[in-house]
Amino acid sequence: MSDKIIEANDQNFEEKIKDGTALVDFWATWCGPCRMQGEILHGLADKLPEDARIVKVNVDEAGETAARFGVRSIPTLIVFRNGEKVEQFVGVQDEKALLQAMGGA
């Protein structure tokens, strides 16, 4: 796993998104589209700007955080800049759209 991809839970979520740009992937192990999105995110990780990272949040293990952001369908991806939500996607997204949302090429 790339060092640009980290995991978060209800206890450490705020710490993981507070600085720079974070693309948060709300997912679950049983979700087929989430696995497809995960492969796209692994390809994206090394193309991210210096201060950007991907934060994976398993909704089965971090239900409080998922509920706080109104996650009803997965995969849901939310872009945060310095802890502030700036953009949200629902469903599988391609690398180009995500890189653009993250401030990349």
C-alpha positions in Angstrom: 0.0 0.0 0.0 1.2 3.5 -0.9 2.2 5.7 2.0 -0.3 8.2 0.5 -3.1 5.8 1.4 -4.0 5.7 5.1 -6.8 4.3 7.2 -9.0 6.3 9.6 -11.6 5.4 12.2 -14.1 7.3 14.4 -11.3 8.1 16.9 -8.6 9.5 14.5 -10.6 10.8 11.6 -10.2 14.6 12.4 -6.5 14.2 12.8 -6.1 12.5 9.4 -8.0 15.2 7.4 -7.0 18.4 9.2 -3.9 19.4 7.1 -3.6 19.6 3.3 -5.9 17.8 1.0 -7.5 14.5 1.8 -9.7 12.3 -0.4 -11.8 10.2 2.0 -13.1 6.9 0.6 -16.1 5.6 2.6 -16.2 1.9 1.7 -16.9 -1.6 3.0 -15.3 -5.0 2.4 -18.5 -6.5 1.1 -19.1 -3.8 -1.5 -18.1 -4.8 -5.1 -18.0 -1.2 -6.5 -15.9 -0.2 -3.5 -13.3 -2.8 -4.5 -13.3 -1.3 -8.1 -12.9 2.2 -6.6 -10.0 0.9 -4.4 -8.1 -0.2 -7.4 -8.5 3.2 -9.0 -7.3 4.9 -5.8 -4.2 2.8 -5.6 -3.3 3.9 -9.2 -4.1 7.5 -8.2 -2.0 7.6 -5.0 1.4 8.2 -6.6 0.1 11.0 -8.8 -1.3 13.1 -6.0 0.2 16.5 -5.1 2.7 16.6 -2.3 0.3 17.6 0.5 -2.5 15.2 -0.5 -3.4 11.8 0.7 -6.2 9.2 0.4 -8.0 8.3 3.7 -9.9 5.0 3.7 -12.9 4.8 6.1 -14.6 1.4 6.5 -18.2 2.3 7.2 -18.7 -1.0 9.1 -16.0 0.1 11.6 -16.5 3.9 11.6 -20.3 4.2 11.4 -20.3 7.4 13.5 -18.1 9.2 11.0 -20.0 7.9 8.0 -23.3 9.1 9.6 -21.9 12.5 10.4 -21.2 13.1 6.7 -24.5 11.6 5.5 -23.0 8.6 3.8 -25.9 6.5 2.6 -24.4 4.8 -0.5 -20.9 3.5 -1.0 -18.5 4.2 -2.3 -18.8 7.8 -1.3 -15.7 10.0 -1.7 -15.3 13.4 -0.1 -12.5 15.8 -0.7 -11.4 17.8 2.4 -9.0 20.8 2.3 -7.5 21.6 5.8 -10.4 19.8 7.4 -13.2 21.5 5.4 -15.4 19.5 3.0 -15.1 20.9 -0.5 -16.5 18.3 -2.8 -18.4 14.9 -2.7 -18.8 12.1 -5.1 -21.1 9.1 -4.9 -20.4 5.9 -6.8 -17.3 4.8 -8.7 -15.3 7.7 -10.0 -12.5 7.7 -12.5 -8.9 8.7 -11.8 -9.0 11.8 -13.9 -12.0 13.3 -12.1 -10.5 12.6 -8.7 -7.1 13.9 -9.5 -8.7 17.1 -10.8 -10.7 17.4 -7.5 -7.5 16.9 -5.5 -5.7 19.8 -7.3 -3.6 17.5 -9.5 -3.0 17.6 -13.3 
